[in-house]
Amino acid sequence: MRGLRPVRCQRRPRLADVDDVRLTALVKGHVQGVGFRWWTRARALELGLTGSATNRQDGRVEVVAEGAETACRVLLELLASGPGRVHAVVERWGPARGESGFVER
């Protein structure tokens, strides 16, 4: 055992850190004034996501979510069945930008 040195292991990044994505979803329908943003925030926090849910002047809700791609895809599916009447969800994907928390705007 003489002459052997301890080997230092580097901490590997979590898989979620490496694969974090940014989902931007525009939700169209009767989605304002029905608790949609609050509901979206609750689902996003349950999934460990960060971002925001914002009412737009044209009546849509814009959802920005960052985190593991799998969690973002689950949220995307949930958005179609949220409160109110959802007619369409348009999605856009990109790299995460480092959002923190999840806010309703």
C-alpha positions as a Python dict, from the first residue, in 0.01 Angstrom:
ca = {
    (1, 'M'): (0, 0, 0),
    (2, 'R'): (297, 229, 20),
    (3, 'G'): (321, 485, -253),
    (4, 'L'): (-51, 494, -328),
    (5, 'R'): (-217, 832, -318),
    (6, 'P'): (-582, 891, -247),
    (7, 'V'): (-780, 970, -559),
    (8, 'R'): (-1002, 1275, -548),
    (9, 'C'): (-1335, 1231, -715),
    (10, 'Q'): (-1490, 1532, -876),
    (11, 'R'): (-1857, 1588, -812),
    (12, 'R'): (-2049, 1519, -1129),
    (13, 'P'): (-2324, 1767, -1218),
    (14, 'R'): (-2677, 1647, -1158),
    (15, 'L'): (-2840, 1522, -1475),
    (16, 'A'): (-3114, 1785, -1435),
    (17, 'D'): (-2849, 2060, -1428),
    (18, 'V'): (-2707, 1942, -1757),
    (19, 'D'): (-3042, 1891, -1927),
    (20, 'D'): (-3233, 2196, -1803),
    (21, 'V'): (-3450, 2353, -2070),
    (22, 'R'): (-3678, 2654, -2107),
    (23, 'L'): (-4037, 2603, -2215),
    (24, 'T'): (-4242, 2900, -2328),
    (25, 'A'): (-4608, 2812, -2376),
    (26, 'L'): (-4884, 3044, -2494),
    (27, 'V'): (-5219, 2918, -2370),
    (28, 'K'): (-5524, 3034, -2565),
    (29, 'G'): (-5887, 3011, -2454),
    (30, 'H'): (-6086, 3127, -2154),
    (31, 'V'): (-5783, 3121, -1922),
    (32, 'Q'): (-5788, 3462, -1752),
    (33, 'G'): (-5995, 3526, -1440),
    (34, 'V'): (-6032, 3153, -1365),
    (35, 'G'): (-5725, 3087, -1146),
    (36, 'F'): (-5515, 2955, -1434),
    (37, 'R'): (-5194, 3133, -1333),
    (38, 'W'): (-5225, 3021, -969),
    (39, 'W'): (-5299, 2664, -1080),
    (40, 'T'): (-5000, 2670, -1320),
    (41, 'R'): (-4768, 2796, -1046),
    (42, 'A'): (-4881, 2517, -812),
    (43, 'R'): (-4822, 2248, -1077),
    (44, 'A'): (-4483, 2395, -1173),
    (45, 'L'): (-4364, 2403, -811),
    (46, 'E'): (-4479, 2042, -762),
    (47, 'L'): (-4263, 1950, -1061),
    (48, 'G'): (-3962, 2145, -933),
    (49, 'L'): (-3975, 2406, -1209),
    (50, 'T'): (-3900, 2778, -1202),
    (51, 'G'): (-4044, 3057, -1417),
    (52, 'S'): (-4364, 3257, -1447),
    (53, 'A'): (-4725, 3266, -1563),
    (54, 'T'): (-4832, 3599, -1711),
    (55, 'N'): (-5164, 3735, -1837),
    (56, 'R'): (-5123, 3890, -2182),
    (57, 'Q'): (-5337, 4171, -2317),
    (58, 'D'): (-5469, 3950, -2597),
    (59, 'G'): (-5634, 3714, -2343),
    (60, 'R'): (-5371, 3441, -2353),
    (61, 'V'): (-5153, 3329, -2063),
    (62, 'E'): (-4780, 3301, -2125),
    (63, 'V'): (-4609, 3031, -1922),
    (64, 'V'): (-4230, 3022, -1894),
    (65, 'A'): (-4092, 2716, -1717),
    (66, 'E'): (-3734, 2604, -1664),
    (67, 'G'): (-3600, 2278, -1532),
    (68, 'A'): (-3568, 1915, -1634),
    (69, 'E'): (-3710, 1852, -1981),
    (70, 'T'): (-3924, 1566, -1851),
    (71, 'A'): (-4087, 1792, -1591),
    (72, 'C'): (-4145, 2065, -1851),
    (73, 'R'): (-4315, 1814, -2081),
    (74, 'V'): (-4543, 1702, -1797),
    (75, 'L'): (-4636, 2065, -1729),
    (76, 'L'): (-4704, 2118, -2100),
    (77, 'E'): (-4949, 1826, -2098),
    (78, 'L'): (-5117, 1957, -1782),
    (79, 'L'): (-5166, 2305, -1932),
    (80, 'A'): (-5413, 2164, -2184),
    (81, 'S'): (-5644, 2057, -1901),
    (82, 'G'): (-5605, 2351, -1662),
    (83, 'P'): (-5884, 2568, -1522),
    (84, 'G'): (-6112, 2745, -1768),
    (85, 'R'): (-6136, 2635, -2128),
    (86, 'V'): (-5809, 2580, -2311),
    (87, 'H'): (-5843, 2591, -2690),
    (88, 'A'): (-5475, 2570, -2788),
    (89, 'V'): (-5124, 2564, -2645),
    (90, 'V'): (-4833, 2683, -2860),
    (91, 'E'): (-4492, 2577, -2733),
    (92, 'R'): (-4137, 2698, -2789),
    (93, 'W'): (-3824, 2534, -2646),
    (94, 'G'): (-3478, 2668, -2572),
    (95, 'P'): (-3191, 2650, -2327),
    (96, 'A'): (-3255, 2746, -1965),
    (97, 'R'): (-3159, 3102, -1870),
    (98, 'G'): (-3148, 3060, -1492),
    (99, 'E'): (-3494, 3161, -1368),
    (100, 'S'): (-3550, 3142, -993),
    (101, 'G'): (-3879, 3084, -813),
    (102, 'F'): (-4211, 3078, -994),
    (103, 'V'): (-4420, 3395, -1007),
    (104, 'E'): (-4764, 3498, -1126),
    (105, 'R'): (-4765, 3823, -1320),
}
